[in-house]
Amino acid sequence: MKQLDEVQISQLDAGGCGGGSCGCGSDGVELKSTNLNDAIQERYSQVAQRGASTDVIDTSCCSNASSLYSESSLETVTPQAAGASAGCGNPVGIADVNEGETVLDLGSGGGIDCFLAANATGPEGHVYGVDMTPEMLKLARSNAEKLDAQNVTFLLGKIEAVPLPDATADLIISNCVIALAPDKRMVFDEIYRLLKPGGRLVVSDIVSTVELPEEARQDTAEWVSCIGGADLLSRYLDRINDTGFENTELLTDTPLNSEADDPWRASLRSVTVRAFKPE
């Protein structure tokens, strides 16, 4: 099993996903919206604002970039992209991105995974990032301009309905975003549509090994922290397989907080999954 690039999940403080303290996990989320879609946009607008105000790579509690990405990787992106990082893994680090490939990042945020993928695809390849939060889109485009990343395009859209044609991508990545989607089967159907035959998905996400209590699933703050929408791992993998993907493989599987008092919280895990669309 491959390991994440210098990942230390025990130190995760996602600033959005993954849980934690210092105003980052569900314990610190303060939301005005009760509608799930609005609450997600509200929360990740806050994360975008935090990223935009970052001048140096932040190794303090409310940025998880330094625990997920190597120092050499972070040197290739802007502090603002790193500051808006809200993932639970490093899918690009284990996706074996090839030169000339077309990559799509679902829920691209400030663009950190897009820029790392663009470095790997080279000028002959192209990377698309899709995000539904306008402030994240604005930040990502600003970061692209600073990096002169001419092979990266950021689009406004939802991961259930991406504004790109069929068979666009060789590789689709996502970093702790599918957990935010109420209808995950719709997301995997969309990934299948967007991949070229033989293409692959490599997604990092938060899942559980026991069913979450209904009160957690009904809690908006838990949802925006990628906890309330965490799928049962076995069901998550079944959804991928039922969509038509093959050779599904669990690349990483790391507990978020195995010592949590609540058994269901102790069951939460950060995983990275790879699967292929048939030729």
C-alpha positions as a LaTeX table, in Angstrom:
\begin{tabular}{lrrr}
\hline
Residue & $x$ (\AA) & $y$ (\AA) & $z$ (\AA) \\
\hline
Met1 & 0.00 & 0.00 & 0.00 \\
Lys2 & 1.40 & 3.39 & $-0.97$ \\
Gln3 & 1.63 & 6.10 & 1.67 \\
Leu4 & 0.67 & 9.73 & 1.38 \\
Asp5 & 3.45 & 12.21 & 0.69 \\
Glu6 & 4.74 & 12.91 & 4.23 \\
Val7 & 1.21 & 12.74 & 5.55 \\
Gln8 & 0.60 & 12.84 & 9.27 \\
Ile9 & $-3.14$ & 12.35 & 9.55 \\
Ser10 & $-2.94$ & 12.50 & 13.34 \\
Gln11 & $-2.01$ & 16.16 & 12.97 \\
Leu12 & $-4.85$ & 16.98 & 10.57 \\
Asp13 & $-6.66$ & 20.22 & 11.22 \\
Ala14 & $-8.45$ & 20.67 & 7.98 \\
Gly15 & $-9.78$ & 24.19 & 8.13 \\
Gly16 & $-12.83$ & 22.67 & 6.53 \\
Cys17 & $-12.68$ & 18.89 & 6.30 \\
Gly18 & $-11.24$ & 16.34 & 8.59 \\
Gly19 & $-12.24$ & 17.69 & 11.95 \\
Gly20 & $-9.91$ & 19.23 & 14.50 \\
Ser21 & $-9.70$ & 22.23 & 16.74 \\
Cys22 & $-8.94$ & 25.95 & 16.50 \\
Gly23 & $-12.13$ & 26.72 & 14.67 \\
Cys24 & $-11.54$ & 24.15 & 11.97 \\
Gly25 & $-13.50$ & 21.00 & 12.69 \\
Ser26 & $-17.16$ & 20.67 & 13.50 \\
Asp27 & $-16.53$ & 21.84 & 17.09 \\
Gly28 & $-15.45$ & 25.25 & 15.82 \\
Val29 & $-17.65$ & 25.79 & 12.78 \\
Glu30 & $-19.93$ & 28.79 & 13.15 \\
Leu31 & $-22.54$ & 29.01 & 10.42 \\
Lys32 & $-25.41$ & 31.36 & 9.70 \\
Ser33 & $-26.94$ & 29.09 & 7.07 \\
Thr34 & $-29.00$ & 26.02 & 7.87 \\
Asn35 & $-29.46$ & 24.99 & 4.22 \\
Leu36 & $-26.70$ & 22.50 & 3.46 \\
Asn37 & $-25.70$ & 23.92 & 0.09 \\
Asp38 & $-25.57$ & 27.47 & 1.49 \\
Ala39 & $-23.68$ & 26.33 & 4.58 \\
Ile40 & $-21.02$ & 24.60 & 2.48 \\
Gln41 & $-20.51$ & 27.73 & 0.41 \\
Glu42 & $-20.42$ & 29.87 & 3.55 \\
Arg43 & $-17.81$ & 27.66 & 5.20 \\
Tyr44 & $-15.53$ & 27.38 & 2.19 \\
Ser45 & $-15.82$ & 31.09 & 1.51 \\
Gln46 & $-14.31$ & 31.46 & 4.99 \\
Val47 & $-11.53$ & 29.04 & 4.05 \\
Ala48 & $-10.90$ & 30.99 & 0.82 \\
Gln49 & $-10.66$ & 34.23 & 2.79 \\
Arg50 & $-8.15$ & 32.61 & 5.11 \\
Gly51 & $-6.11$ & 31.47 & 2.15 \\
Ala52 & $-6.21$ & 34.87 & 0.49 \\
Ser53 & $-4.80$ & 36.48 & 3.63 \\
Thr54 & $-1.90$ & 34.03 & 3.89 \\
Asp55 & 1.53 & 35.45 & 3.08 \\
Val56 & 3.71 & 32.46 & 4.01 \\
Ile57 & 3.17 & 28.71 & 4.17 \\
Asp58 & 1.30 & 28.23 & 7.43 \\
Thr59 & 2.43 & 25.38 & 9.69 \\
Ser60 & 0.17 & 26.38 & 12.57 \\
Cys61 & $-3.02$ & 24.67 & 13.62 \\
Cys62 & $-5.46$ & 25.94 & 11.03 \\
Ser63 & $-3.62$ & 24.81 & 7.90 \\
Asn64 & $-3.08$ & 21.17 & 7.07 \\
Ala65 & $-0.96$ & 21.70 & 3.95 \\
Ser66 & 2.33 & 21.07 & 5.72 \\
Ser67 & 1.11 & 17.71 & 7.03 \\
Leu68 & $-0.15$ & 16.49 & 3.65 \\
Tyr69 & 2.44 & 17.76 & 1.17 \\
Ser70 & 6.21 & 17.67 & 1.08 \\
Glu71 & 8.19 & 20.87 & 1.51 \\
Ser72 & 9.41 & 20.61 & $-2.07$ \\
Ser73 & 5.81 & 20.37 & $-3.32$ \\
Leu74 & 4.71 & 23.38 & $-1.30$ \\
Glu75 & 7.55 & 25.43 & $-2.76$ \\
Thr76 & 5.89 & 25.12 & $-6.18$ \\
Val77 & 2.56 & 26.68 & $-5.14$ \\
Thr78 & 1.54 & 30.01 & $-3.63$ \\
Pro79 & 1.13 & 30.48 & 0.12 \\
Gln80 & $-2.47$ & 31.42 & $-0.66$ \\
Ala81 & $-3.14$ & 28.05 & $-2.32$ \\
Ala82 & $-1.58$ & 26.23 & 0.61 \\
Gly83 & $-3.49$ & 28.39 & 3.08 \\
Ala84 & $-6.81$ & 27.41 & 1.52 \\
Ser85 & $-6.00$ & 23.70 & 1.63 \\
Ala86 & $-8.89$ & 21.82 & 3.23 \\
Gly87 & $-8.27$ & 18.24 & 2.17 \\
Cys88 & $-7.63$ & 14.99 & 3.99 \\
Gly89 & $-5.08$ & 13.47 & 1.61 \\
Asn90 & $-2.70$ & 14.02 & $-1.28$ \\
Pro91 & $-4.24$ & 12.28 & $-4.29$ \\
Val92 & $-1.79$ & 13.83 & $-6.76$ \\
Gly93 & 1.13 & 12.43 & $-4.78$ \\
Ile94 & 0.06 & 8.85 & $-5.48$ \\
Ala95 & $-1.86$ & 9.22 & $-8.75$ \\
Asp96 & 1.17 & 8.73 & $-11.02$ \\
Val97 & 0.26 & 11.73 & $-13.17$ \\
Asn98 & 1.83 & 11.45 & $-16.63$ \\
Glu99 & 3.07 & 14.14 & $-18.98$ \\
Gly100 & 0.47 & 15.26 & $-21.48$ \\
Glu101 & $-2.54$ & 13.99 & $-19.51$ \\
Thr102 & $-5.77$ & 15.89 & $-18.94$ \\
Val103 & $-6.61$ & 16.01 & $-15.23$ \\
Leu104 & $-9.82$ & 17.17 & $-13.55$ \\
Asp105 & $-9.98$ & 18.12 & $-9.87$ \\
Leu106 & $-13.47$ & 18.01 & $-8.35$ \\
Gly107 & $-13.80$ & 20.61 & $-5.59$ \\
Ser108 & $-10.52$ & 22.30 & $-6.46$ \\
Gly109 & $-10.62$ & 24.99 & $-3.78$ \\
Gly110 & $-7.64$ & 27.34 & $-3.91$ \\
Gly111 & $-6.02$ & 25.12 & $-6.51$ \\
Ile112 & $-3.20$ & 23.39 & $-4.65$ \\
Asp113 & $-3.84$ & 19.93 & $-6.14$ \\
Cys114 & $-4.40$ & 21.43 & $-9.60$ \\
Phe115 & $-1.03$ & 23.18 & $-9.56$ \\
Leu116 & 0.78 & 20.06 & $-8.38$ \\
Ala117 & $-0.93$ & 18.05 & $-11.14$ \\
Ala118 & $-0.07$ & 20.73 & $-13.71$ \\
Asn119 & 3.60 & 20.45 & $-12.77$ \\
Ala120 & 3.40 & 16.74 & $-13.55$ \\
Thr121 & 1.42 & 16.97 & $-16.80$ \\
Gly122 & 3.75 & 19.61 & $-18.21$ \\
Pro123 & 2.80 & 22.15 & $-20.89$ \\
Glu124 & 1.44 & 19.42 & $-23.18$ \\
Gly125 & $-1.17$ & 18.45 & $-20.59$ \\
His126 & $-4.03$ & 20.38 & $-19.04$ \\
Val127 & $-5.69$ & 20.54 & $-15.64$ \\
Tyr128 & $-9.27$ & 21.62 & $-14.93$ \\
Gly129 & $-10.47$ & 22.57 & $-11.48$ \\
Val130 & $-14.18$ & 22.75 & $-10.64$ \\
Asp131 & $-15.54$ & 24.40 & $-7.51$ \\
Met132 & $-18.98$ & 25.71 & $-6.59$ \\
Thr133 & $-17.79$ & 28.51 & $-4.27$ \\
Pro134 & $-17.18$ & 31.80 & $-6.13$ \\
Glu135 & $-14.63$ & 33.02 & $-3.57$ \\
Met136 & $-12.60$ & 29.83 & $-4.01$ \\
Leu137 & $-12.76$ & 30.24 & $-7.77$ \\
Lys138 & $-11.54$ & 33.83 & $-7.50$ \\
Leu139 & $-8.66$ & 32.74 & $-5.24$ \\
Ala140 & $-7.68$ & 29.84 & $-7.50$ \\
Arg141 & $-7.59$ & 32.06 & $-10.58$ \\
Ser142 & $-5.50$ & 34.61 & $-8.71$ \\
Asn143 & $-3.08$ & 31.85 & $-7.69$ \\
Ala144 & $-2.89$ & 30.62 & $-11.30$ \\
Glu145 & $-2.00$ & 34.13 & $-12.46$ \\
Lys146 & 0.74 & 34.43 & $-9.84$ \\
Leu147 & 2.20 & 31.07 & $-10.89$ \\
Asp148 & 1.71 & 31.76 & $-14.61$ \\
Ala149 & $-0.02$ & 28.38 & $-14.74$ \\
Gln150 & $-1.18$ & 28.50 & $-18.33$ \\
Asn151 & $-2.16$ & 24.84 & $-18.43$ \\
Val152 & $-4.76$ & 25.18 & $-15.64$ \\
Thr153 & $-8.39$ & 26.27 & $-16.06$ \\
Phe154 & $-10.79$ & 26.86 & $-13.17$ \\
Leu155 & $-14.55$ & 26.51 & $-13.69$ \\
Leu156 & $-17.54$ & 27.32 & $-11.52$ \\
Gly157 & $-19.77$ & 24.29 & $-11.08$ \\
Lys158 & $-20.96$ & 21.46 & $-8.88$ \\
Ile159 & $-19.24$ & 18.09 & $-8.78$ \\
Glu160 & $-22.57$ & 16.42 & $-9.62$ \\
Ala161 & $-22.86$ & 18.42 & $-12.87$ \\
Val162 & $-19.47$ & 19.47 & $-14.22$ \\
Pro163 & $-19.53$ & 21.90 & $-17.19$ \\
Leu164 & $-17.26$ & 19.76 & $-19.38$ \\
Pro165 & $-18.02$ & 17.27 & $-22.20$ \\
Asp166 & $-17.96$ & 13.48 & $-21.98$ \\
Ala167 & $-14.60$ & 11.70 & $-21.95$ \\
Thr168 & $-12.62$ & 14.82 & $-21.09$ \\
Ala169 & $-10.11$ & 13.50 & $-18.56$ \\
Asp170 & $-7.46$ & 10.83 & $-18.28$ \\
Leu171 & $-7.45$ & 11.27 & $-14.50$ \\
Ile172 & $-10.00$ & 12.68 & $-12.07$ \\
Ile173 & $-8.94$ & 13.58 & $-8.55$ \\
Ser174 & $-10.79$ & 14.90 & $-5.53$ \\
Asn175 & $-9.61$ & 15.72 & $-2.04$ \\
Cys176 & $-12.16$ & 15.40 & 0.76 \\
Val177 & $-15.05$ & 16.77 & $-1.29$ \\
Ile178 & $-17.25$ & 13.80 & $-2.21$ \\
Ala179 & $-18.05$ & 13.48 & 1.51 \\
Leu180 & $-19.85$ & 16.80 & 1.17 \\
Ala181 & $-22.19$ & 15.48 & $-1.53$ \\
Pro182 & $-25.59$ & 14.15 & $-0.38$ \\
Asp183 & $-25.88$ & 11.96 & $-3.53$ \\
Lys184 & $-22.51$ & 10.26 & $-3.95$ \\
Arg185 & $-23.75$ & 7.88 & $-6.63$ \\
Met186 & $-24.53$ & 10.92 & $-8.78$ \\
Val187 & $-20.95$ & 12.10 & $-8.29$ \\
Phe188 & $-19.47$ & 8.76 & $-9.34$ \\
Asp189 & $-21.80$ & 8.66 & $-12.35$ \\
Glu190 & $-20.48$ & 12.10 & $-13.33$ \\
Ile191 & $-16.87$ & 10.96 & $-12.87$ \\
Tyr192 & $-17.57$ & 7.97 & $-15.11$ \\
Arg193 & $-19.04$ & 10.26 & $-17.77$ \\
Leu194 & $-16.09$ & 12.61 & $-17.70$ \\
Leu195 & $-13.35$ & 9.98 & $-17.85$ \\
Lys196 & $-11.94$ & 8.68 & $-21.10$ \\
Pro197 & $-12.12$ & 4.89 & $-21.58$ \\
Gly198 & $-9.24$ & 3.47 & $-19.57$ \\
Gly199 & $-9.09$ & 6.61 & $-17.44$ \\
Arg200 & $-8.81$ & 6.49 & $-13.67$ \\
Leu201 & $-10.08$ & 8.18 & $-10.55$ \\
Val202 & $-7.88$ & 8.77 & $-7.52$ \\
Val203 & $-9.89$ & 10.35 & $-4.71$ \\
Ser204 & $-9.13$ & 11.06 & $-1.07$ \\
Asp205 & $-12.11$ & 11.21 & 1.25 \\
Ile206 & $-13.42$ & 10.69 & 4.76 \\
Val207 & $-15.39$ & 7.50 & 5.40 \\
Ser208 & $-16.45$ & 5.46 & 8.42 \\
Thr209 & $-16.40$ & 1.79 & 9.31 \\
Val210 & $-19.64$ & 1.94 & 11.32 \\
Glu211 & $-22.88$ & 3.72 & 10.52 \\
Leu212 & $-23.04$ & 7.31 & 11.74 \\
Pro213 & $-25.87$ & 8.22 & 14.11 \\
Glu214 & $-28.76$ & 10.09 & 12.57 \\
Glu215 & $-28.06$ & 13.19 & 14.66 \\
Ala216 & $-24.61$ & 13.48 & 13.07 \\
Arg217 & $-26.07$ & 13.14 & 9.58 \\
Gln218 & $-28.64$ & 15.84 & 10.36 \\
Asp219 & $-26.05$ & 18.26 & 11.77 \\
Thr220 & $-25.09$ & 20.91 & 9.20 \\
Ala221 & $-21.82$ & 21.72 & 10.97 \\
Glu222 & $-20.84$ & 18.04 & 10.85 \\
Trp223 & $-21.65$ & 17.96 & 7.13 \\
Val224 & $-19.54$ & 20.98 & 6.23 \\
Ser225 & $-16.64$ & 19.38 & 8.12 \\
Cys226 & $-17.00$ & 16.28 & 5.89 \\
Ile227 & $-18.10$ & 14.22 & 8.89 \\
Gly228 & $-21.90$ & 14.11 & 8.62 \\
Gly229 & $-21.66$ & 12.97 & 5.01 \\
Ala230 & $-18.98$ & 10.37 & 5.59 \\
Asp231 & $-20.12$ & 7.18 & 3.87 \\
Leu232 & $-19.63$ & 3.67 & 5.19 \\
Leu233 & $-16.37$ & 2.48 & 3.59 \\
Ser234 & $-17.86$ & $-0.71$ & 2.20 \\
Arg235 & $-20.80$ & 1.21 & 0.72 \\
Tyr236 & $-18.48$ & 3.88 & $-0.72$ \\
Leu237 & $-16.50$ & 1.20 & $-2.57$ \\
Asp238 & $-19.71$ & $-0.50$ & $-3.69$ \\
Arg239 & $-20.95$ & 2.76 & $-5.18$ \\
Ile240 & $-17.78$ & 3.01 & $-7.26$ \\
Asn241 & $-18.04$ & $-0.57$ & $-8.46$ \\
Asp242 & $-21.77$ & $-0.34$ & $-9.16$ \\
Thr243 & $-21.13$ & 2.70 & $-11.36$ \\
Gly244 & $-19.06$ & 0.50 & $-13.65$ \\
Phe245 & $-15.51$ & 1.08 & $-12.49$ \\
Glu246 & $-13.10$ & $-1.82$ & $-12.21$ \\
Asn247 & $-9.87$ & $-2.69$ & $-10.39$ \\
Thr248 & $-10.93$ & $-0.60$ & $-7.40$ \\
Glu249 & $-8.11$ & $-0.37$ & $-4.88$ \\
Leu250 & $-7.71$ & 1.20 & $-1.46$ \\
Leu251 & $-4.36$ & 3.01 & $-1.66$ \\
Thr252 & $-4.37$ & 4.54 & 1.84 \\
Asp253 & $-6.47$ & 3.96 & 4.93 \\
Thr254 & $-5.64$ & 6.02 & 8.02 \\
Pro255 & $-7.68$ & 6.61 & 11.21 \\
Leu256 & $-8.62$ & 10.23 & 11.88 \\
Asn257 & $-8.96$ & 9.82 & 15.64 \\
Ser258 & $-9.06$ & 6.24 & 16.80 \\
Glu259 & $-9.12$ & 7.34 & 20.46 \\
Ala260 & $-12.32$ & 9.38 & 20.18 \\
Asp261 & $-14.85$ & 8.68 & 22.92 \\
Asp262 & $-17.74$ & 8.06 & 20.52 \\
Pro263 & $-17.27$ & 4.73 & 18.68 \\
Trp264 & $-18.59$ & 6.21 & 15.43 \\
Arg265 & $-16.09$ & 9.07 & 15.61 \\
Ala266 & $-13.31$ & 6.60 & 16.33 \\
Ser267 & $-14.32$ & 4.76 & 13.16 \\
Leu268 & $-13.72$ & 7.76 & 10.87 \\
Arg269 & $-10.91$ & 7.25 & 8.39 \\
Ser270 & $-9.11$ & 9.16 & 5.68 \\
Val271 & $-8.80$ & 6.95 & 2.60 \\
Thr272 & $-7.52$ & 7.30 & $-0.92$ \\
Val273 & $-9.18$ & 5.11 & $-3.56$ \\
Arg274 & $-8.20$ & 4.37 & $-7.15$ \\
Ala275 & $-10.41$ & 2.79 & $-9.81$ \\
Phe276 & $-10.44$ & 2.57 & $-13.60$ \\
Lys277 & $-13.06$ & 3.10 & $-16.27$ \\
Pro278 & $-13.03$ & 0.07 & $-18.60$ \\
Glu279 & $-11.33$ & 0.48 & $-21.98$ \\
\hline
\end{tabular}
